[in-house]
Amino acid sequence: MHPEAAHPALLRLGAAEATPRTVLDDPLTKAAVSQSLDSPDPEPVAKAVLSLVEASGLAPGERRGWPSWRCAAATATSIRPAS
């Protein structure tokens, strides 16, 4: 949910504020990255994830323990299936 649309009733009903960090932590983001690695064009997902990382303001090493799938997004544009 966009922060400006937040209303206490929506939060009580289970809506969550969508910040770059919460989107990065979402299992659906992980699934999108995993699926994109098998895609003929993983670049759109990689760019989206890297934009979220940049917007999150994370400092290098701040989120140690994050699964390595996030690293896959960073290299997805250079990984191409053999022709």
C-alpha positions as CSV (number, residue, x, y, z in Angstrom):
1,M,0.0,0.0,0.0
2,H,1.3,3.5,-0.9
3,P,2.1,5.4,2.3
4,E,-0.2,8.3,1.4
5,A,-3.1,5.8,1.1
6,A,-2.5,4.3,4.5
7,H,-5.4,4.3,6.8
8,P,-5.6,2.6,10.2
9,A,-8.5,0.5,9.0
10,L,-6.6,-0.9,6.0
11,L,-3.7,-1.8,8.3
12,R,-6.0,-3.6,10.7
13,L,-7.4,-5.6,7.7
14,G,-3.9,-6.8,6.8
15,A,-2.6,-4.2,4.3
16,A,1.0,-3.4,4.6
17,E,3.0,-0.3,3.8
18,A,5.0,-0.8,0.6
19,T,8.4,0.6,1.1
20,P,11.4,-0.4,-1.0
21,R,12.6,-2.5,2.0
22,T,9.3,-4.3,2.5
23,V,9.0,-5.0,-1.2
24,L,12.5,-6.5,-1.2
25,D,11.6,-8.7,1.8
26,D,8.4,-9.9,0.1
27,P,8.3,-13.6,-0.9
28,L,6.7,-12.5,-4.3
29,T,9.8,-10.5,-5.1
30,K,12.0,-13.5,-4.4
31,A,9.8,-15.6,-6.6
32,A,9.9,-13.0,-9.4
33,V,13.7,-13.0,-9.3
34,S,13.9,-16.8,-9.3
35,Q,11.5,-17.1,-12.3
36,S,13.4,-14.3,-14.2
37,L,16.6,-16.4,-14.2
38,D,14.9,-18.9,-16.5
39,S,13.5,-16.1,-18.6
40,P,14.9,-15.2,-22.0
41,D,14.9,-11.6,-20.8
42,P,15.6,-11.3,-17.0
43,E,16.7,-7.6,-17.4
44,P,13.3,-6.0,-16.4
45,V,13.1,-7.8,-13.1
46,A,16.8,-7.2,-12.4
47,K,16.4,-3.5,-13.1
48,A,13.3,-3.3,-10.9
49,V,15.0,-5.1,-8.0
50,L,18.2,-3.0,-8.3
51,S,16.1,0.2,-8.3
52,L,14.4,-1.0,-5.1
53,V,17.8,-1.7,-3.5
54,E,18.9,1.8,-4.5
55,A,15.7,3.4,-3.2
56,S,15.9,1.5,0.1
57,G,19.0,3.5,1.1
58,L,20.7,0.4,2.3
59,A,24.4,0.7,3.1
60,P,26.8,-2.0,1.9
61,G,26.7,-4.9,4.3
62,E,23.7,-3.5,6.3
63,R,21.5,-6.4,5.6
64,R,23.8,-9.3,6.1
65,G,22.1,-12.6,5.9
66,W,19.8,-11.6,3.0
67,P,19.5,-14.6,0.8
68,S,21.8,-14.7,-2.2
69,W,18.9,-14.6,-4.6
70,R,19.1,-10.8,-4.4
71,C,22.6,-11.1,-5.9
72,A,21.1,-13.0,-8.8
73,A,19.2,-9.8,-9.8
74,A,22.5,-7.9,-9.9
75,T,24.0,-10.4,-12.4
76,A,20.9,-11.3,-14.3
77,T,21.6,-8.9,-17.1
78,S,25.0,-10.7,-17.8
79,I,23.6,-14.2,-17.5
80,R,22.3,-15.5,-20.8
81,P,21.4,-19.0,-21.8
82,A,23.7,-20.6,-24.4
83,S,22.4,-20.3,-27.9
